[in-house]
Amino acid sequence: MSRGLKVLCFALAIFAMGALAASCGSGNAQYRFVNTITNPFGPQFNVDIYVNTSPSGTGTPTPTFSNVAPGFVEPGSSGYDKLSAGTDPTEVFQTTQTTGAWINTALNLSDSTDYTIVLAGNNSASGSTYPYAAQVVTDTNPTPNSGQLEFRVLDAALSPAVQRGVPSVDVYIVDPQFGCCPSGAKVGSGLSYPSSNSAGNFNSNYQNVGLPTSGNLTVYVVPAGSTNPGSVVGTSSPIDVSAGTLHTVVLMDSPGGNSPVQFVFLTP
């Protein structure tokens, strides 16, 4: 074998090894969608979600998740789907529609990372102030301290600002016997959904809370800085919790984009 041919074979071998390493190094992200889009002053529409496929292509591709109602989670409130890490183009349409995407974006997910993707905004609420968007949130999913609970809040509710003039909210998780809003029970401070004029403080970090580690707890949403029970803009039904668990509380509007604030609970 000539020296030149040997060099070429060696170069090709190195290239093949690099390609194999790149292939083996590519992995999966884990993700879930939460639909918080409500339609003001009209009927509520479910959505179809396309990930790494599009109805504008050839044929008629099946949505990755179809007919997802406001307040619903896919694949579920306590699980994730796997997806190849990378750009992951995503389109969201009113259910059964294949033109006029409400959201057309790239998720840009990383390998070996968990994500909650909140479909949010409301184009009709106040012009382009809150455009439809897929808010991609990294789920750190820490291990709670022994016997502790940890909560995180994602604020996709627009009605406090749009209807009540409340620019930001605080969130309390409380044993129902104490009511709103005792010191030490706050799990989210100054939260607001991002608008075209402000980045907003969309999500809080996980926090350990000094609460009973089993039984029922209630979530209260109040204007930032207030502890007045009369100013509450949203109160959850009791949620069942147990020690050593993580919980994500997603705030969203009532049907029609209205008050009071509603709740979607995820574990973790």
Beta strands, then each sheet from edge to edge (+ up, - down):
strand 1: 28-35
strand 2: 47-51
strand 3: 65-68
strand 4: 73-74
strand 5: 81-84
strand 6: 89-94
strand 7: 103-106
strand 8: 114-120
strand 9: 133-139
strand 10: 149-155
strand 11: 169-174
strand 12: 186-191
strand 13: 207-209
strand 14: 214-223
strand 15: 234-235
strand 16: 239-242
strand 17: 245-254
strand 18: 258-266
sheet 1: 4+ 1- 5+
sheet 2: 4+ 1- 8- 9+
sheet 3: 3+ 2- 6+ 7-
sheet 4: 13+ 10- 17- 18+
sheet 5: 12+ 11- 14+ 15-
sheet 6: 12+ 11- 14+ 16-
end
